[in-house]
Amino acid sequence: VYVRWLRGQMSRTHLNVNPSFDDPDSFFIDIKNGVIHANVGDIANLLNSGEIPNAPLKNISLSGDGNQIKLSGTLHKVVPIPIALTGAISAAPGNRIQLHVTKLSVLKIPLKGLLGSFHVSVADLFHPGGVAVIEVSGDDIFFDTQKLLPSPHIRGELTIVRIVNPDLEEVFGDTRQDL
């Protein structure tokens, strides 16, 4: 995560532990307003790293522009199947990033024609595992920004999410009046 700018404060994770930059688990960053970036390639590397247990989607690559994002990878469901999805990203309640899937292709063929053969849905792409980092509801995938990345965790009101190549830009709070 790259901090472009922010206003906020460092807060204790535990009442009896003083926050220290040497111990990222000892604090979280409570953002009032600001702009942070995460490289899209780094996000793909995180999703490929095995941090999400039992993830059926492997070899993930990401690209996009504005509010459109494209994800491609290999779905391991009985046999490895290449998939691609296109969707719109936005900020969702609860400081989550919402990916609304507008197109899902299997073997480079739109899914509607193959649905009966492969029985693939958006829910098949991610299994949330023990920590609720990813939630799937219908054609929407929600990423919890407070749990997805390693410590120190970031809290704040997420208002805008967009791709500004080569990064995913997250805007917290009302930044229109700030430089």
N, C-alpha and C positions, 0 to 999 in steps of 0.2 A: 504494500500500500504506500502510495506517495502522497504526502500532504501538500497540497497547493497552498492552502491557508486555512486556518480555523480559529475560532474563538470558543473557549470552553475551559474546562479544568480537569486536572488529574484527580481522581477520587479513589479512595481505598477500596480494595476488594473485600478485605476483612478488617473489622474494627480494631483488632489487636496487632495488626501488622502495618508498619509504616510503608507507604508507597516508595518504591525505588526504581529508577530506570534500569538498574542491574537485575531486577526481578520483575519481568513483564507480567507475571501472574499476581503481583501485589497491587495492581491498580488497573483501572479502566479509564478511558478518555471519554468524558461527558461533553459532547459537542453542542454548543448553543447554535452556531452557524458556521459553515465552512464548506470547502470543496476538497475532496480527496479523489485520487485516481488509483486504479489497479490495472496493471497491464493485462490485456486480454490473453496473451500467450502465457503469462504467469497463472491466470485463472485456469486455463486448460491444463497446465502442468499440475496444479493443485488437484483438479478433478481426476487426473490420470495417476496421481501419486499413491492412491490406495488409502487416503485419509478418510474416505467415505467407505465404511465396511460393506462388503458384499455387493458392490456396485456392478450391475450387469452391463453397463456401458463402458467400453474401453477405447483406447486410441482416439480420444476426443480432440477435436480442433474447433476453434471458435473464430468468428470474424463478424463484422457488422459495421453499421454506420447509422448515426442518429438513434432512433428507437428500434431499429431492426437489427436482429442478431441471427446468425446462422451457426448451428452446431452440427457437426458430423462426427461419426464414430462407428464403432462396431458393437452391436448388441449381441450378447451371449445368451441366447435362449434356444436351447437344444443344440443348434449349430450357430456359428458366428454369422451375423447378418449385417451388412453395411446399411446404416440409416443416415438420414439427414433431416433436420428440422429447421424451420424458419419461424421466427416469432417476433413479437413486439415486447420490449422491456419497459417497465415503468416502476415507480415507487408504489408500494402497497402498504396498507395499514400494518402496524406492528413493526415498522422499520425493516420491512422485507422487500426484496426485489421480486417482482412478478414477471414471469416470462409466459406470455399468452401464445401458445402454439397455433400458428395459422396454416402451416403446411408440414406434413410428416411424410417422408418418402422412405420406402424400403426397396433396396436394390435399384435405386434411382427411378422408381416407379411410384407415383402417388399412392398412398396407402389405401384409399377407398376401394380400388380394384383388387387389392391383395388381402383385405381385412379377413375374409373368410379363410384364406389359406394360412396366414401367419399368426393371426390372433394377437397382433401387436397394438398396444395402446400407449399413451403418454406415461401412464403409471408403470409400465414395464421398463422404462428407461432408467428409473432411479428407485432404489430401496432406501428409505430414510435411515435405517440402522438404529443404533442405540440412542443417538442424540438427534433431536428433531431439527436438523440443519436444512433438509429439503422436504417439502410437502407438495404432494400432487393432488390437485382437485380438478377433475374433468380435463379440460385442455390447458390448464394453468399449472405452472411449476413455480413454487415460492421458495426463495433462498433466504434464510435467516442471517442477516448481515452481522448480528451480534455473536453468532456461534460459528460461522463458516470459516473465518480466518483465525489464525493462532493469536495468542495473547501479545500485547494488551488489547482487550476488546474495546470496541467503539460503541458508544450509545449516543443517541440524538434523534431528532425528528428528520427522517429521510424524506425529502420533498421531490427531488428530480433524479432520475437515473437515465443515462444515455451513453452511447458509444461515441467517443471523440478519438478516432484512430491515433495511436494503437491502444488506447486505454478505455476502460469503463469509468465514467465520471459519475461520482455520487455527490449530490448537493444536499447539505443539511441545513434546515432552518430557512429563514427568509434572507437571501443574499442579495436581493435587488438593491438595497440601500448601501451595501458594503462594496468596497473596492476589491 
